[in-house]
Amino acid sequence: MTLEGVYYDGMSTHVSVNRKTDRELWTASEFLDWLAPGVHADLIDGERFMHSPVSLRHANLLNFVDRLLGSYIELKDLGKLYREVVAVRLSARNVFLPDLAFFTTEQVPRLGATFASEAPALVVEALSEWSADRDVGPKFAEYEHAGVREYWVLDPETLAHRFYRREGEIFVEFATGEPVIRSEVVRGFWMERAWLDPDHLPKIAEALARLK
């Protein structure tokens, strides 16, 4: 079959929603075989979803968190942070490319050559118009089920950022309305909620100096 100019020869599964609608479900292996460098997509419950361009507010906020968190992780030698370039296989029909994925020093040696086969310790997703319902719906549930320890959901438009931490088998929200967000997964890392406004982002060097 042909998908947007890419030929794929896998044995996908077809299911019928009704008499007129036939849905194709991919396995994680099929999706990973299809996925190519520079292609940003998620496999969610067997269905492929392409990533779309985001707003500058979205990009600026994610750039800030990426650089601040990544610099801190490198400084403290806590592991590796990846930005939407590493595919994470979570189950037989779910493969995501998180906006940000943190793997601890213990996890890093177990990462594969082309994809991660275990859940990140921390995932950050920034909401966009095309992704919001999936980030707080099926992806939320799969991250929870797969064992992600912290899940940060950033909203660059409304600034209604939410932070979740694993308690037992489920995510529980923490730092609700608090001015400072402290991570348990990234040891010693914290940030002010006021820093997460795309219109008033602090300088990375200044914020990092506060963390030191």
N, C-alpha and C positions, 0 to 999 in steps of 0.2 A: 504494500500500500504506500501511498505518497502522502506525506504530512508536511505542508508548507515548503515544498521543494526538497524534502529529505526523504530518501527511500528507506523503508524499514521492512525487514523480512522476518520479524518475530511472530510467535504464535500467541497472539493476544486472546483474551477471553471476551466473548460477546454475551451481553445480557439484554433482555427485553424489558423496557419500562412499561410499555403497553404494545398493542398490536402495530402501532405505527412508528414506535421509537425503539431503535436498537442502540445500545451503548457499548462502547469498547473499553474494556478494563485492561490496563497493562500491569505486568509484574514489575517489581523493583529491578530485576535483572534486565528485562527488556528496556526499561527506561534508562538505566545506566549505560547500556550498549548504545542507545540512541543519543544520549546526551553528549554534546561536543563542547570543546573550549569556546567560551564566549556566548554560549547559549544559557540563558537564565530561565529556569522553569522548575515547577514543583510537580511531583506525582502525589496526588491526594486521593486516598481511597481508590487507587487504580486509574484515576483520570488525570490527564496532563493539563497543567495550567501555565501558560507563558507569563513571565513577568513583563509589566509595562513600564514605560518611562514614568518617573515620579516628579513631583513639584520640587522647586528649589528649596522650599522650606524643609521638605522631607530630606533632601540630599544634605542640606547644611546641618540639620540636627544629627543625622546619622554619621556624617563626617566628624562632627565634634565628639560624639560618644566613642566612635571607632578610634580616633587618635588619642583621646584621654585614657580610655580603658586600655588600649593596646600599649601605650607608653608605660602605664603603671604596671601592667602584667610583665612587660619586658624588664622594667627596672627591678621588680621583685622576683623575677625568674619563676613565675607561677604557672607557666604553660604557654599556649598559643591561642591567639585570637584571629579568626578568619572572617572575611567580609564577602558574603554572597558569591564565593568562588568554589567552595567545597561542598560537594553533595553529601548529605547525611542520610544513610539508609536506616530507617527506623523500624520497618517491618516489610512484609512480603509485597505490599502494595502502597507503601508510603516512603518517598524519598524527597527531602526538602533541601533547598538552598537558603538557609536562614540569612537574614540581613547581617547578623553578627553571631558567631558561634565560638564559645570559649571551651577549650579542652585543657584539663589540668596536666601538670608534668607527668602524672602517672598514666594519663590516657594517651598522650602524644605518641609513645612508642608503638601503640596498638593501631594507629591510624593507617589505613591502606594507602597504596600508591596513588589511587585515583578517586577514592571516596572514603568517608568515615563509616564504619559499620557499627558504631555505638552512639548513644545520645550524648550531645555536649553537656557539660556541667551547667552552662549558662547559655541561654538563647535570648537575643534581643531582636524584636521585630518592630519596625516602624510602620504604622498604618498608612494606607493610601486608599483612594476611592475604589480601586479595583481589588484590593487585597483584604480590606478590613473584615469582611464577613468570614473569610477563611482563617485569618490570623486569630480571631477570637472564637472561632467555631471548630471545624475539624482539625486544624493544625494545633490549636490549644489542647484539644483532647488527646491528640497523638503524642505531642510533647510530654504531656502528663503521663500517659500510659507507658511511654518509652523510658522514662526515668530521668528526664531533665530536672535538675535540682532548683534552678531559678529561671523564671521567664519574665522578661521585661517587655511590656507592650507600650510603645511610645506613640503618642498622637500629636504630630506636628501642627495640626490645624486647631484643635480645641485645647491642647495642652493637658488633656485629661489622662495623664500617664498613669499606668497601673503596673504594680510589681507583685509577682507571685513567687512563693517559695514552697517547696515540697514539704508536706507534713503527712507522713504515712504514704498513702497511695495517691493523694490528690494535691492540687495546688491550693494554697491559701494566700489571700492577698495580705501584704504587709506594707508598712510605711504609708498607710492610707491618710492622705492629707498632711503628712509630716513634711517639714521643710528640708530634712536631710534623709537621704536614702542610703542605707548601709547594707552592703552585700555580705552574706555569709560564705558564699562560694569563692569569691575573689577576696582573699583574706586582707583585711585592712582597708579595702576600697570603699569610699563613700563619695557622694556628690550632692550638691544642693539642688533641690527641685527647681530653684530659680535659674540654674544654669541651663535648663532644658527648654528654653524659649528660643526658637530659631531667630527671633528678632533681637535678642540680647545675649548672644552667646559670648562667654568670656574667652580670653586668650588661653590657649592650651597651656602655655608655659606658666601662666599665673595660677590656673586651676591645679596643675600638677604640683606646683610649689606648695600649695595648700595641703595637698595629700601627703607630701613628704614629711 
